[in-house]
Amino acid sequence: MTMIAFPPVDMSVIDRRAEIADGLRRLIPGEAVITDLRELVAYETDAFTAYRRVPLAVVLPSTTAEVAEVMKFCARNRVPVVARGAGTSLCGGATPQEDAVVLGLAKMNKVLAVDYADRTATVQAGITNLAISAVVGERNFFYAPDPSSQLACTIGGNIAMNSGGAHCLKYGVTTNNLLGVTLVTLDGDVLELGGAALDPGGLDLVGLVCGSEGQLGIVTEAVVRILPLAEGARPVLFGFASSGAAGECVADIIAAGIVPVAMEFMDKPAIAICEAFAKAGYPLDAEALLIVEVEGSDEEMAATLARIVEIARRHDVRTIKESRSAMETAAIWKGRKSAFGATGRIADYICMDGTIPTGQLPHVLARIDAIVKGYGLRVANVFHAGDGNLHPLILYNVNDEAEAEKAERAGMDILKLCVDVGGCLTGEHGVGIEKRDLMRHQFSDADLEQQMRVRGVFDPGWLLNPAKVFPLDGRVTA
């Protein structure tokens, strides 16, 4: 595919490859600097695999101090730096260029401190999302954001993209669960932003960093909220006669003032794909499925579910299946959490990420189907219905260049649709390179200039994660 352009590389950096590698090895000895082409290939792409670039080198520091030294060195030598966690980004957020050093944070994977009284945990940026809950779960606490890749994705990447997950309807996304960060600037300064306090004074720089996609600095540590586990949780499956009916049900549940802990949507293709993989008991005769989960005491859950069932019955619901055991609950969520991987078993796909007002769900679902069919392709829809965060999976053959281009064009049309109905280009995956050239569809030139000026304050030379987020012809320095 060739729809997404990359800027020219700096050949003066390429020509100094050996010198730069030697300089990095003096800062971080041992095997923490990778320059062998066979090993660099592992870092040429993230989960947006349609585009690949082999970086100049990869550095794997173990401490914030080492990160600071690497950043100083790269700033002096005008070498671009791309931060990388686990590489699960679906928008090309960690795709390097040939003149860039990838700074991998995989070795920085520890829980540094837990304060159960204040309900906070201090963690390194390379720890996986799920590992935090595994540690604090011993005391019946958990970390709320739960992206589908939480087994692999890291907190640093979650912060970069402001990731969400199935339970974001009740608990919010990363920014709602992040209290502080340790940020290393391009010049190697170490900044402590925010902290354990609920609402520290001064500018909300933590809010600025969260979602900045590694363009303001490198997050090496984070202070996150941890929450007590609920008394109980219970999901219910609803099978509907149409996607429109399911979408209208979601809108009515929200309009009734009910806030389930999660509301997840699958259309018929996604149901079949996930059921074949997970054997979760999904209704294969349904055109659309909702997983609605509530939590609390038995009495509270029963009362809330009764109201939700009453609303669902108004919308041509065909199947109502309430989980009766921990095993059934695990199976229901296994299907949803495995949706992307299960789809990859049957076809190549592009996973889109846009957000719309929930009242627009029926209209947008119909338009998505029409858009993708118009390109002669197939789509499976699985997404966070409660907050309108769509994840259409556009199926295509990656080895067919014409099909690949059609898939990208269909994805762009879907994202434009999201903006046109009052939504936005991304809910949790970020902009990266995938949506970079659509930013002008959502933002005016004045909007973009203001955003780029903020970025330029932290990185006037645009060395941090270059060629991401902003259109290539719109660069503004501080």
Secondary structure, DSSP 4 states (H G I P E B T S, - for coil): --SS--PPP-HHHHHTHHHHHHHHHHHS-TT-EE--HHHHGGGS--S-TT-----SEEE--SSHHHHHHHHHHHHHTT--EEEESSS--SSSTT---TT-EEEE-TT---EEEEETTTTEEEEETTSBHHHHHHHHGGGTEE-----TTTTT-BHHHHHHHT---TTHHHH--GGGGEEEEEEE-TTS-EEEEE-SSSS-SS--HHHHHTTSTTSS-EEEEEEEE-EEPPS-EEEEEEEES-HHHHHHHHHHHHHTT---SEEEEEEHHHHHHHHHHH-----TT-SEEEEEEEESSHHHHHHHHHHHHHHHGGGTEEEEEE--SHHHHHHHHHHHHTHHHHHHTT-EEEE--EE--GGGHHHHHHHHHHHHHHTT-EEEEEEETTTTEE-EEEEE-TT-HHHHHHHHHHHHHHHHHHHHTT-BS-SSS--TTTSGGGHHHHS-HHHHHHHHHHHHHH-TT--BSTTSSS-GGG----
